[in-house]
């Protein structure tokens, strides 16, 4: 900051009561409770109460976030007149954005957490942090930490839903809280939040736009709509991943839409569909069929990794999508492991002990 050298001296000259009174005045002006202010700042409401009563001062690192939250300058908060420049927002946003290409969840979490601390009250950033916290919960080996991190994310999602005025951000938080409440087995709570999600229009903007186009533009736009519907149907089927039939349907659906087997992005659903079917077949002692599905899953994993590694555009050749390209450079990533690395770890699980000594199973190790 421009006055970093003397900021502490200036701050100490003002009594706790004056600073606390200003925080209280601005909090009430912004119609915030002490609890809500504490949620925005990621501190306890007791800390806010002590500031306002003059018992203690906010930490110096809290001055800029408080100023941004109340939409005042740090100087105004401290009784000075020189404005504090807004720094680092674009750099932090860029650091967060790049992780959707490299899949680095740790870096994504660091950037989101820094944005929330620096810009409390910005619900977009809190939604980012909630999603990253939720996704990283699966990295924890012990159940206690795994559950605690998901509960932390659920609380953040709830704060976003309650306070966001941006429909897109609020809808994102609703999706998140419903998903992770269901993970926690709290289906009734999840249903209440799901009811908050807005109804979709019967006719979409894309469908209306379709009537304005002609020739190849019309065909390409139509293909985009079909592709979008296919992915939504695939996602709907995949959400019921605990049944064999749903995974068979995913595989059959992709095969139907991509008859030339140039799967490109669809190697991913084919990989998961075959992988999950293999698990079901193993549990039913249908070992030969399970080996076939493992072989298929490995094929799709290797094929997708080879495509994705090149970071380029590929032309779809399936009849329904032949005007569309697949740009691997624009594919969002939520982890750094490749599908080949993922399946390699999966094949180490105990469930494969019943087939581990088979010659055809040992062959998988050569490819992974």
LINHUWO-V577078 format. One record per helix or strand of 2 or more residues. SS is the DSSP state (H for helix, E for strand). FROM is the first residue (numbers start at 1). TO is the last residue. Records with the same first field share a line. If there is no record, write none. Layout:
# LINHUWO-V577078
SS = FROM-TO, FROM-TO
This chain:
# LINHUWO-V577078
H = 4-13, 16-29, 34-41, 45-53, 62-69, 74-78, 89-102, 105-118, 123-139, 143-163, 167-183, 187-194, 205-210, 215-238, 244-257, 264-283, 287-309, 319-321, 328-330, 339-346, 350-352, 359-367
E = 313-315, 325-327
